[in-house]
């Protein structure tokens, strides 16, 4: 490559376009520097610095929403800047901010280093933000592996807990398998699209736009189809879709509660950001919708049924919330399937993601306070008497679980309603029926959890009362945050506001 080519390539490196990600990287390094230079008595302010940095980055992103780079690609086509990417950036920043709040409660119960947790959380968040804007398989794979490696560490962060270490090992093994499948699929697509004997061949097959052009010129190509299936399988691992969901219950149970929350919300959001970039109306795999849509439709139906049925027998609430998260991935997959024929499906997916974020962190906020020192041991019995001892937490829990169950007039109900309307518009009646059955099943275990918190269960005198851990006190900041999340679930159920504007996307 000559000097002029290097200059031309460098001219497209618009660093201001990824300013929020750069800020998170600098903030992550700053935390480590502060840990070194500050005396130990002042280390307690470092988590405050991390939270303030996340909040400041989120506010800055919102103030500069319509940036000059919106609607363009930078870094030689690696990154696509659009409104969907901006929305997902805000989604990940908000998820990280709420996870950092939960970490204050959970880490206070553990004799573990704390600063490194926030450092890794910031790095993973930045990688997710880049992943959501990727327009190139190299960018996708590098960002995906960066966040995945960070999550390996966070899942096994409680190194004195065998459950956490076991969860980290299982996540590592399953993550490595999914990464291998994803990479193998990318290699097949790159190889076939670069074949000069085929029409529309291109040397830039890693670019989504160029790959879509090649696939348009070569319909029903076997190797290309195989590559697409392998890539979808790799992404399905990340979102916990059937039949690649086997790691979810064990990893969710063993991971620290803030990490479980981050996995359930942000990691799932990142997977769907990738899926929308690949299978959306302008995605790389759009020319092969006749192949991808049936696969995703069957996967969605199986995911909804498996997640809800498996959750029925769970008594550990972390496993229960993990399996319920599997079913939510199925509902979102139905939205992806409906994209081709229902204009409102894209907006429905984004609204569902935000409704799921709000409801999930509401529930996980209560879980963090009810859990004891053994973070993996969180049983339904531990919620006995919660309504009497702490009516605030019990009410917050009921609102969060009600939204996850899809009970009107909460945001979760509207999220499911928009998805169902999209599926109906797309003409997928069977999938819609399965989704409704899944909602009915989910009401049983969600309300079983609410029942445990609000109603006393008779225990025979011969049986010992369940031993539950001491509940952590609720700080003012946490109480305000959880109250705001619960209120947001209620308000969005009645008035969708700016988020509802996504329903008019074409």
Kinemage of the C-alpha trace (Angstrom):
@kinemage 1
@onewidth
@group {chain A} dominant
@subgroup {mainchain}
@vectorlist {calphas} color= white
{ca unk a 1} P 0.000 0.000 0.000
{ca unk a 2} L 1.515 3.357 -1.018
{ca unk a 3} L 1.566 6.549 1.040
{ca unk a 4} L -1.362 8.112 -0.797
{ca unk a 5} L -3.543 5.091 -0.090
{ca unk a 6} L -2.617 5.277 3.593
{ca unk a 7} L -3.504 8.983 3.687
{ca unk a 8} L -6.821 8.284 1.971
{ca unk a 9} L -7.644 5.563 4.471
{ca unk a 10} L -6.644 7.756 7.426
{ca unk a 11} L -8.851 10.587 6.178
{ca unk a 12} L -11.897 8.408 6.778
{ca unk a 13} L -10.947 7.801 10.418
{ca unk a 14} L -13.371 10.282 11.978
{ca unk a 15} L -12.499 9.871 15.644
{ca unk a 16} L -15.171 12.303 16.800
{ca unk a 17} L -17.764 9.866 15.449
{ca unk a 18} L -16.847 7.374 18.189
{ca unk a 19} L -16.273 9.969 20.911
{ca unk a 20} L -18.579 8.207 23.450
{ca unk a 21} L -16.645 4.950 23.044
{ca unk a 22} L -13.330 6.800 23.397
{ca unk a 23} L -14.641 8.464 26.557
{ca unk a 24} L -15.465 5.085 28.078
{ca unk a 25} L -11.993 3.781 27.224
{ca unk a 26} L -10.323 6.804 28.840
{ca unk a 27} L -12.638 6.549 31.846
{ca unk a 28} L -11.751 2.860 32.290
{ca unk a 29} L -8.034 3.748 32.335
{ca unk a 30} L -8.713 6.657 34.703
{ca unk a 31} L -10.238 4.295 37.258
{ca unk a 32} L -7.040 2.228 37.374
{ca unk a 33} L -4.912 5.373 37.685
{ca unk a 34} L -7.087 6.649 40.532
{ca unk a 35} L -6.737 3.325 42.310
{ca unk a 36} L -2.949 3.728 42.190
{ca unk a 37} L -2.615 7.415 43.083
{ca unk a 38} L -5.421 7.860 45.613
{ca unk a 39} L -5.006 6.754 49.241
{ca unk a 40} L -7.055 3.725 50.190
{ca unk a 41} L -9.505 5.745 52.273
{ca unk a 42} L -10.585 7.579 49.111
{ca unk a 43} L -11.081 4.485 46.944
{ca unk a 44} L -14.790 4.570 47.769
{ca unk a 45} L -15.242 7.535 45.409
{ca unk a 46} L -13.935 5.617 42.370
{ca unk a 47} L -17.259 3.817 41.702
{ca unk a 48} L -18.869 7.271 41.876
{ca unk a 49} L -16.456 8.432 39.171
{ca unk a 50} L -17.443 5.461 36.991
{ca unk a 51} L -21.171 6.109 37.434
{ca unk a 52} L -20.749 9.850 36.853
{ca unk a 53} L -18.731 9.150 33.704
{ca unk a 54} L -21.402 6.811 32.351
{ca unk a 55} L -24.143 9.328 33.115
{ca unk a 56} L -22.143 12.157 31.542
{ca unk a 57} L -21.471 10.104 28.405
{ca unk a 58} L -25.171 9.241 28.121
{ca unk a 59} L -26.187 12.884 28.489
{ca unk a 60} L -23.545 13.952 25.952
{ca unk a 61} L -24.809 11.349 23.477
{ca unk a 62} L -28.383 12.611 23.840
{ca unk a 63} L -27.341 16.252 23.426
{ca unk a 64} L -25.395 15.387 20.273
{ca unk a 65} L -27.989 12.948 18.952
{ca unk a 66} L -28.120 14.286 15.391
{ca unk a 67} L -24.374 14.390 14.844
{ca unk a 68} L -22.766 15.347 11.545
{ca unk a 69} L -21.775 11.737 10.875
{ca unk a 70} L -25.341 10.392 11.142
{ca unk a 71} L -26.234 8.524 7.968
{ca unk a 72} L -22.611 7.958 6.928
{ca unk a 73} L -19.959 5.267 7.252
{ca unk a 74} L -16.523 5.920 8.714
{ca unk a 75} L -13.252 4.047 9.207
{ca unk a 76} L -13.376 2.771 5.633
{ca unk a 77} L -16.796 1.215 5.974
{ca unk a 78} L -16.186 -0.514 9.314
{ca unk a 79} L -18.773 1.556 11.179
{ca unk a 80} L -22.248 2.606 10.055
{ca unk a 81} L -23.713 5.649 11.820
{ca unk a 82} L -27.514 5.673 11.896
{ca unk a 83} L -30.373 6.311 14.301
{ca unk a 84} L -30.600 2.628 15.223
{ca unk a 85} L -26.962 2.706 16.314
{ca unk a 86} L -27.591 5.831 18.397
{ca unk a 87} L -30.528 4.148 20.120
{ca unk a 88} L -28.459 1.082 20.973
{ca unk a 89} L -25.595 3.228 22.246
{ca unk a 90} L -28.004 4.862 24.687
{ca unk a 91} L -29.401 1.426 25.556
{ca unk a 92} L -25.965 0.063 26.509
{ca unk a 93} L -24.953 3.178 28.456
{ca unk a 94} L -28.171 3.062 30.468
{ca unk a 95} L -27.711 -0.681 31.099
{ca unk a 96} L -24.136 -0.144 32.320
{ca unk a 97} L -25.207 2.752 34.553
{ca unk a 98} L -27.892 0.616 36.214
{ca unk a 99} L -25.528 -2.370 36.501
{ca unk a 100} L -22.984 -0.144 38.261
{ca unk a 101} L -25.708 0.846 40.735
{ca unk a 102} L -26.477 -2.823 41.456
{ca unk a 103} L -22.752 -3.526 41.842
{ca unk a 104} L -22.582 -1.162 44.818
{ca unk a 105} L -25.085 -3.336 46.663
{ca unk a 106} L -23.680 -6.717 45.643
{ca unk a 107} L -19.949 -5.971 45.934
{ca unk a 108} L -20.456 -4.561 49.447
{ca unk a 109} L -21.264 -8.116 50.596
{ca unk a 110} L -18.092 -9.618 49.122
{ca unk a 111} L -14.407 -9.286 50.116
{ca unk a 112} L -13.436 -8.761 46.495
{ca unk a 113} L -11.592 -6.030 44.550
{ca unk a 114} L -14.142 -3.516 43.337
{ca unk a 115} L -12.415 -1.070 41.003
{ca unk a 116} L -11.551 -3.718 38.409
{ca unk a 117} L -15.239 -4.622 38.147
{ca unk a 118} L -16.155 -1.126 36.996
{ca unk a 119} L -13.125 -0.992 34.692
{ca unk a 120} L -14.173 -4.145 32.843
{ca unk a 121} L -17.809 -3.010 32.776
{ca unk a 122} L -16.786 0.187 30.966
{ca unk a 123} L -14.659 -1.674 28.421
{ca unk a 124} L -17.447 -4.152 27.691
{ca unk a 125} L -19.961 -1.325 27.279
{ca unk a 126} L -17.730 0.453 24.773
{ca unk a 127} L -17.325 -2.776 22.807
{ca unk a 128} L -21.109 -3.251 22.701
{ca unk a 129} L -21.564 0.273 21.386
{ca unk a 130} L -19.114 -0.396 18.560
{ca unk a 131} L -20.720 -3.767 17.871
{ca unk a 132} L -24.140 -2.159 17.393
{ca unk a 133} L -22.669 0.123 14.696
{ca unk a 134} L -20.581 -2.481 12.888
{ca unk a 135} L -20.921 -2.643 9.116
{ca unk a 136} L -18.090 -5.078 8.549
{ca unk a 137} L -17.391 -8.599 9.788
{ca unk a 138} L -13.939 -7.642 11.065
{ca unk a 139} L -15.453 -4.907 13.214
{ca unk a 140} L -18.180 -7.270 14.332
{ca unk a 141} L -15.806 -10.039 15.366
{ca unk a 142} L -13.288 -7.809 17.158
{ca unk a 143} L -15.982 -5.948 19.104
{ca unk a 144} L -17.860 -9.163 19.869
{ca unk a 145} L -14.782 -10.931 21.213
{ca unk a 146} L -13.770 -7.891 23.263
{ca unk a 147} L -17.098 -7.821 25.047
{ca unk a 148} L -17.244 -11.619 25.353
{ca unk a 149} L -13.810 -11.860 26.996
{ca unk a 150} L -14.821 -9.103 29.411
{ca unk a 151} L -17.995 -10.994 30.259
{ca unk a 152} L -15.992 -14.193 30.906
{ca unk a 153} L -14.160 -12.286 33.642
{ca unk a 154} L -17.270 -10.634 35.067
{ca unk a 155} L -19.244 -13.885 35.229
{ca unk a 156} L -16.490 -15.554 37.286
{ca unk a 157} L -15.664 -12.373 39.241
{ca unk a 158} L -16.473 -13.934 42.630
{ca unk a 159} L -13.431 -16.196 42.528
{ca unk a 160} L -14.076 -17.519 46.037
{ca unk a 161} L -17.426 -18.916 44.884
{ca unk a 162} L -17.421 -22.292 43.172
{ca unk a 163} L -20.744 -21.425 41.507
{ca unk a 164} L -19.264 -18.278 39.959
{ca unk a 165} L -16.140 -20.078 38.767
{ca unk a 166} L -18.234 -22.905 37.321
{ca unk a 167} L -20.459 -20.389 35.541
{ca unk a 168} L -17.402 -18.642 34.105
{ca unk a 169} L -15.977 -21.914 32.812
{ca unk a 170} L -19.271 -22.948 31.203
{ca unk a 171} L -19.668 -19.535 29.620
{ca unk a 172} L -16.100 -19.701 28.329
{ca unk a 173} L -16.593 -23.109 26.724
{ca unk a 174} L -19.944 -22.261 25.155
{ca unk a 175} L -18.705 -18.834 24.092
{ca unk a 176} L -15.659 -20.345 22.408
{ca unk a 177} L -17.877 -22.797 20.539
{ca unk a 178} L -20.222 -20.044 19.370
{ca unk a 179} L -17.304 -17.838 18.308
{ca unk a 180} L -15.872 -20.719 16.314
{ca unk a 181} L -19.166 -21.275 14.499
{ca unk a 182} L -19.507 -17.555 13.815
{ca unk a 183} L -15.961 -17.275 12.484
{ca unk a 184} L -16.349 -20.379 10.328
{ca unk a 185} L -19.504 -18.916 8.796
{ca unk a 186} L -17.753 -15.596 8.112
{ca unk a 187} L -14.853 -17.409 6.433
{ca unk a 188} L -17.217 -19.344 4.176
{ca unk a 189} L -19.016 -16.149 3.143
{ca unk a 190} L -15.750 -14.323 2.522
{ca unk a 191} L -14.381 -17.202 0.471
{ca unk a 192} L -17.405 -17.711 -1.741
{ca unk a 193} L -18.008 -13.990 -2.280
{ca unk a 194} L -14.408 -13.511 -3.351
{ca unk a 195} L -14.550 -16.284 -5.931
{ca unk a 196} L -13.853 -14.629 -9.333
{ca unk a 197} L -15.817 -17.388 -11.113
{ca unk a 198} L -19.093 -16.204 -9.567
{ca unk a 199} L -21.123 -13.181 -10.694
{ca unk a 200} L -20.905 -10.145 -8.435
{ca unk a 201} L -17.741 -11.382 -6.724
{ca unk a 202} L -15.990 -8.797 -4.588
{ca unk a 203} L -12.769 -8.404 -2.670
{ca unk a 204} L -14.707 -6.477 0.005
{ca unk a 205} L -16.936 -9.373 1.029
{ca unk a 206} L -16.487 -8.568 4.727
{ca unk a 207} L -18.483 -5.378 4.161
{ca unk a 208} L -22.216 -5.871 4.705
{ca unk a 209} L -23.232 -3.793 1.662
{ca unk a 210} L -20.854 -5.561 -0.693
{ca unk a 211} L -21.845 -8.973 0.644
{ca unk a 212} L -25.536 -8.156 0.139
{ca unk a 213} L -24.808 -7.289 -3.510
{ca unk a 214} L -23.037 -10.606 -4.010
{ca unk a 215} L -25.870 -12.568 -2.382
{ca unk a 216} L -28.384 -10.778 -4.598
{ca unk a 217} L -26.443 -11.885 -7.677
{ca unk a 218} L -26.150 -15.472 -6.392
{ca unk a 219} L -29.464 -16.660 -4.965
{ca unk a 220} L -29.654 -20.090 -3.320
{ca unk a 221} L -25.899 -20.686 -3.333
{ca unk a 222} L -25.170 -23.666 -1.063
{ca unk a 223} L -21.880 -22.472 0.467
{ca unk a 224} L -23.282 -18.992 1.047
{ca unk a 225} L -26.365 -20.526 2.670
{ca unk a 226} L -24.185 -22.680 4.926
{ca unk a 227} L -22.139 -19.638 5.938
{ca unk a 228} L -25.287 -17.677 6.777
{ca unk a 229} L -26.656 -20.545 8.892
{ca unk a 230} L -23.386 -20.786 10.855
{ca unk a 231} L -23.304 -17.030 11.474
{ca unk a 232} L -26.909 -17.128 12.700
{ca unk a 233} L -26.039 -20.042 14.984
{ca unk a 234} L -23.162 -18.053 16.469
{ca unk a 235} L -25.459 -15.084 17.135
{ca unk a 236} L -28.159 -17.394 18.565
{ca unk a 237} L -25.661 -18.508 21.226
{ca unk a 238} L -25.190 -14.892 22.302
{ca unk a 239} L -28.902 -14.173 22.708
{ca unk a 240} L -29.690 -17.549 24.300
{ca unk a 241} L -32.077 -18.760 21.593
{ca unk a 242} L -33.101 -22.408 21.215
{ca unk a 243} L -31.274 -24.776 20.711
{ca unk a 244} L -28.254 -22.782 21.921
{ca unk a 245} L -29.690 -21.723 25.298
{ca unk a 246} L -28.318 -24.579 27.410
{ca unk a 247} L -25.732 -22.347 29.138
{ca unk a 248} L -28.226 -19.735 30.335
{ca unk a 249} L -29.573 -21.129 33.673
{ca unk a 250} L -26.188 -22.170 35.097
{ca unk a 251} L -24.374 -19.000 34.009
{ca unk a 252} L -27.142 -16.705 35.232
{ca unk a 253} L -27.217 -18.440 38.606
{ca unk a 254} L -23.465 -18.438 39.180
{ca unk a 255} L -22.687 -14.932 37.925
{ca unk a 256} L -22.857 -11.974 40.355
{ca unk a 257} L -26.315 -10.393 40.286
{ca unk a 258} L -25.179 -7.173 38.507
{ca unk a 259} L -23.486 -9.293 35.840
{ca unk a 260} L -26.577 -11.462 35.463
{ca unk a 261} L -28.597 -8.286 34.918
{ca unk a 262} L -26.084 -6.978 32.390
{ca unk a 263} L -26.056 -10.324 30.570
{ca unk a 264} L -29.836 -10.523 30.530
{ca unk a 265} L -30.310 -7.019 29.136
{ca unk a 266} L -27.217 -5.543 27.466
{ca unk a 267} L -25.732 -8.753 26.074
{ca unk a 268} L -29.117 -9.759 24.660
{ca unk a 269} L -29.496 -6.268 23.179
{ca unk a 270} L -26.071 -6.544 21.563
{ca unk a 271} L -27.016 -9.859 19.981
{ca unk a 272} L -30.175 -8.401 18.508
{ca unk a 273} L -28.298 -5.338 17.267
{ca unk a 274} L -26.080 -7.730 15.295
{ca unk a 275} L -29.084 -9.722 14.101
{ca unk a 276} L -30.856 -6.579 12.871
{ca unk a 277} L -27.703 -5.487 11.046
{ca unk a 278} L -27.539 -8.834 9.285
{ca unk a 279} L -31.201 -9.755 8.749
{ca unk a 280} L -32.843 -6.324 8.690
{ca unk a 281} L -34.364 -4.842 5.532
{ca unk a 282} L -30.995 -3.390 4.500
{ca unk a 283} L -28.879 -6.080 6.176
{ca unk a 284} L -26.169 -8.236 4.690
{ca unk a 285} L -28.430 -11.316 4.637
{ca unk a 286} L -31.564 -9.531 3.348
{ca unk a 287} L -31.303 -11.179 -0.136
{ca unk a 288} L -31.541 -14.584 1.569
{ca unk a 289} L -34.670 -13.789 3.609
{ca unk a 290} L -36.308 -16.908 2.157
{ca unk a 291} L -33.652 -18.904 4.042
{ca unk a 292} L -33.243 -16.858 7.233
{ca unk a 293} L -36.915 -16.145 8.010
{ca unk a 294} L -38.073 -19.789 8.325
{ca unk a 295} L -35.029 -20.596 10.463
{ca unk a 296} L -35.666 -17.649 12.769
{ca unk a 297} L -39.391 -18.400 12.911
{ca unk a 298} L -38.884 -21.991 14.057
{ca unk a 299} L -36.168 -20.851 16.455
{ca unk a 300} L -38.475 -18.175 17.906
{ca unk a 301} L -41.361 -20.577 18.514
{ca unk a 302} L -39.107 -23.190 20.142
{ca unk a 303} L -37.368 -20.534 22.233
{ca unk a 304} L -40.657 -19.159 23.597
{ca unk a 305} L -42.005 -22.595 24.490
{ca unk a 306} L -38.773 -23.928 25.992
{ca unk a 307} L -38.036 -20.823 28.069
{ca unk a 308} L -41.499 -20.613 29.595
{ca unk a 309} L -42.017 -24.327 30.199
{ca unk a 310} L -38.550 -24.795 31.731
{ca unk a 311} L -39.087 -21.795 34.039
{ca unk a 312} L -42.202 -23.375 35.570
{ca unk a 313} L -40.217 -25.749 37.810
{ca unk a 314} L -37.516 -23.315 38.943
{ca unk a 315} L -37.177 -22.279 42.594
{ca unk a 316} L -33.898 -20.392 42.243
{ca unk a 317} L -34.924 -16.931 41.044
{ca unk a 318} L -31.721 -16.367 39.053
{ca unk a 319} L -32.370 -19.509 37.041
{ca unk a 320} L -36.020 -18.506 36.705
{ca unk a 321} L -35.174 -15.048 35.390
{ca unk a 322} L -32.609 -16.595 33.046
{ca unk a 323} L -35.123 -18.973 31.491
{ca unk a 324} L -37.725 -16.239 31.275
{ca unk a 325} L -35.073 -14.206 29.434
{ca unk a 326} L -34.827 -17.058 26.937
{ca unk a 327} L -38.540 -16.677 26.231
{ca unk a 328} L -38.135 -12.905 25.788
{ca unk a 329} L -35.461 -13.604 23.183
{ca unk a 330} L -38.091 -15.662 21.373
{ca unk a 331} L -40.554 -12.766 21.341
{ca unk a 332} L -37.869 -10.476 19.934
{ca unk a 333} L -37.014 -13.053 17.265
{ca unk a 334} L -40.630 -12.942 16.138
{ca unk a 335} L -40.174 -9.225 15.600
{ca unk a 336} L -37.108 -9.883 13.456
{ca unk a 337} L -39.085 -12.385 11.377
{ca unk a 338} L -41.866 -9.828 10.870
{ca unk a 339} L -39.473 -7.136 9.589
{ca unk a 340} L -39.906 -8.113 5.950
{ca unk a 341} L -43.677 -7.642 5.843
{ca unk a 342} L -44.557 -5.388 8.795
{ca unk a 343} L -43.219 -1.795 8.709
{ca unk a 344} L -43.758 -1.297 12.456
{ca unk a 345} L -41.701 -4.368 13.462
{ca unk a 346} L -38.430 -2.450 13.765
{ca unk a 347} L -39.956 0.053 16.180
{ca unk a 348} L -41.662 -2.752 18.090
{ca unk a 349} L -38.308 -4.480 18.642
{ca unk a 350} L -36.672 -1.344 20.016
{ca unk a 351} L -39.620 -0.513 22.250
{ca unk a 352} L -39.623 -4.095 23.563
{ca unk a 353} L -35.905 -3.874 24.340
{ca unk a 354} L -36.338 -0.700 26.396
{ca unk a 355} L -39.417 -2.043 28.188
{ca unk a 356} L -37.436 -5.212 28.964
{ca unk a 357} L -34.481 -3.142 30.226
{ca unk a 358} L -36.669 -1.152 32.608
{ca unk a 359} L -38.555 -4.175 33.960
{ca unk a 360} L -35.461 -6.380 34.275
{ca unk a 361} L -33.370 -3.861 36.215
{ca unk a 362} L -36.379 -3.199 38.448
{ca unk a 363} L -36.469 -6.885 39.375
{ca unk a 364} L -32.698 -7.270 39.621
{ca unk a 365} L -32.561 -4.223 41.891
{ca unk a 366} L -34.808 -6.033 44.369
{ca unk a 367} L -32.833 -9.270 43.944
{ca unk a 368} L -29.573 -7.500 44.808
{ca unk a 369} L -31.046 -6.361 48.136
{ca unk a 370} L -32.696 -9.666 49.051
{ca unk a 371} L -29.617 -11.785 48.211
{ca unk a 372} L -27.153 -12.734 50.930
{ca unk a 373} L -23.399 -13.226 50.829
{ca unk a 374} L -23.863 -16.392 48.745
{ca unk a 375} L -25.065 -14.628 45.624
{ca unk a 376} L -25.894 -17.842 43.761
{ca unk a 377} L -28.279 -18.986 46.507
{ca unk a 378} L -31.391 -16.935 45.765
{ca unk a 379} L -34.555 -18.945 46.315
{ca unk a 380} L -38.234 -18.065 46.107
{ca unk a 381} L -38.512 -18.851 49.835
{ca unk a 382} L -36.166 -15.954 50.582
{ca unk a 383} L -38.914 -13.558 49.489
{ca unk a 384} L -41.324 -14.747 52.185
{ca unk a 385} L -42.523 -11.790 54.226
{ca unk a 386} L -40.957 -9.190 51.941
{ca unk a 387} L -44.206 -7.212 51.655
{ca unk a 388} L -44.403 -6.911 55.458
{ca unk a 389} L -40.748 -6.107 56.066
{ca unk a 390} L -40.195 -3.809 53.096
{ca unk a 391} L -43.390 -2.824 51.243
{ca unk a 392} L -41.372 -0.585 48.912
{ca unk a 393} L -39.202 -3.408 47.560
{ca unk a 394} L -42.217 -5.731 47.301
{ca unk a 395} L -44.147 -3.149 45.287
{ca unk a 396} L -41.175 -2.525 43.012
{ca unk a 397} L -40.823 -6.289 42.489
{ca unk a 398} L -44.507 -6.640 41.608
{ca unk a 399} L -44.316 -3.850 39.032
{ca unk a 400} L -41.178 -5.311 37.424
{ca unk a 401} L -42.517 -8.861 37.278
{ca unk a 402} L -45.894 -7.640 36.047
{ca unk a 403} L -44.193 -5.818 33.191
{ca unk a 404} L -42.112 -8.874 32.290
{ca unk a 405} L -45.285 -10.973 32.309
{ca unk a 406} L -47.013 -8.499 30.001
{ca unk a 407} L -49.756 -7.366 32.367
{ca unk a 408} L -51.601 -4.184 31.327
{ca unk a 409} L -51.152 -1.262 31.688
{ca unk a 410} L -47.384 -1.739 32.089
{ca unk a 411} L -44.707 -1.159 29.440
{ca unk a 412} L -44.082 -4.883 29.021
{ca unk a 413} L -47.680 -5.355 27.896
{ca unk a 414} L -47.293 -2.661 25.235
{ca unk a 415} L -43.991 -4.177 24.093
{ca unk a 416} L -45.602 -7.577 23.577
{ca unk a 417} L -48.657 -5.952 21.992
{ca unk a 418} L -46.535 -4.147 19.386
{ca unk a 419} L -44.631 -7.352 18.595
{ca unk a 420} L -47.882 -9.313 18.260
{ca unk a 421} L -49.392 -6.680 15.949
{ca unk a 422} L -46.252 -6.851 13.795
{ca unk a 423} L -46.438 -10.637 13.612
{ca unk a 424} L -50.147 -10.432 12.725
{ca unk a 425} L -49.443 -7.863 9.981
{ca unk a 426} L -46.770 -10.171 8.595
{ca unk a 427} L -49.315 -12.993 8.387
{ca unk a 428} L -47.634 -15.429 10.799
{ca unk a 429} L -50.738 -16.689 12.582
{ca unk a 430} L -49.199 -19.880 13.964
{ca unk a 431} L -46.256 -18.006 15.490
{ca unk a 432} L -48.667 -15.513 17.043
{ca unk a 433} L -50.683 -18.323 18.637
{ca unk a 434} L -47.517 -19.868 20.103
{ca unk a 435} L -46.468 -16.482 21.460
{ca unk a 436} L -49.829 -16.011 23.198
{ca unk a 437} L -49.530 -19.477 24.741
{ca unk a 438} L -46.066 -18.509 25.984
{ca unk a 439} L -47.459 -15.383 27.664
{ca unk a 440} L -50.161 -17.420 29.410
{ca unk a 441} L -47.591 -19.919 30.713
{ca unk a 442} L -45.286 -17.143 31.942
{ca unk a 443} L -48.013 -15.611 34.112
{ca unk a 444} L -47.897 -18.716 36.345
{ca unk a 445} L -44.258 -18.445 37.402
{ca unk a 446} L -44.128 -14.630 37.489
{ca unk a 447} L -47.160 -14.520 39.782
{ca unk a 448} L -45.719 -17.376 41.819
{ca unk a 449} L -42.808 -15.076 42.612
{ca unk a 450} L -45.174 -12.215 43.510
{ca unk a 451} L -47.177 -14.616 45.672
{ca unk a 452} L -44.030 -15.578 47.586
{ca unk a 453} L -43.398 -11.904 48.415
{ca unk a 454} L -46.966 -10.875 49.303
{ca unk a 455} L -48.682 -13.942 50.727
{ca unk a 456} L -47.659 -16.208 53.589
{ca unk a 457} L -47.387 -19.906 52.808
{ca unk a 458} L -48.430 -22.340 55.495
{ca unk a 459} L -45.522 -24.511 56.663
{ca unk a 460} L -46.170 -27.686 58.750
{ca unk a 461} L -44.873 -27.415 62.302
{ca unk a 462} L -42.569 -30.369 61.729
{ca unk a 463} L -40.776 -28.522 58.933
{ca unk a 464} L -38.195 -25.907 59.711
{ca unk a 465} L -38.890 -22.395 58.484
{ca unk a 466} L -36.734 -21.496 55.511
{ca unk a 467} L -33.548 -19.712 56.461
{ca unk a 468} L -33.208 -16.530 54.472
{ca unk a 469} L -30.287 -14.111 54.335
{ca unk a 470} L -30.414 -10.661 55.887
{ca unk a 471} L -31.705 -8.093 53.425
{ca unk a 472} L -29.479 -5.171 52.534
{ca unk a 473} L -30.732 -1.689 53.417
{ca unk a 474} L -31.943 0.435 50.518
{ca unk a 475} L -29.995 3.662 50.034
{ca unk a 476} L -31.721 6.870 48.965
{ca unk a 477} L -30.094 6.836 45.506
{ca unk a 478} L -31.100 3.223 44.922
{ca unk a 479} L -34.629 3.833 46.167
{ca unk a 480} L -35.050 6.812 43.828
{ca unk a 481} L -33.635 4.829 40.901
{ca unk a 482} L -35.843 1.789 41.482
{ca unk a 483} L -38.863 4.025 41.995
{ca unk a 484} L -38.104 5.838 38.739
{ca unk a 485} L -37.800 2.539 36.856
{ca unk a 486} L -41.109 1.280 38.238
{ca unk a 487} L -42.766 4.593 37.394
{ca unk a 488} L -41.311 4.431 33.877
{ca unk a 489} L -42.900 0.992 33.379
{ca unk a 490} L -46.268 2.416 34.364
{ca unk a 491} L -45.968 5.639 32.341
{ca unk a 492} L -44.782 3.857 29.176
{ca unk a 493} L -47.754 1.542 29.491
{ca unk a 494} L -50.088 4.522 29.069
{ca unk a 495} L -47.967 6.871 26.960
{ca unk a 496} L -45.167 5.694 24.700
{ca unk a 497} L -43.936 9.196 23.852
{ca unk a 498} L -40.692 9.461 21.849
{ca unk a 499} L -40.177 5.705 21.982
{ca unk a 500} L -43.540 5.257 20.308
{ca unk a 501} L -42.299 7.256 17.327
{ca unk a 502} L -40.209 4.238 16.393
{ca unk a 503} L -43.431 2.493 15.475
{ca unk a 504} L -43.661 4.687 12.381
{ca unk a 505} L -40.269 3.537 11.071
{ca unk a 506} L -40.278 2.254 7.491
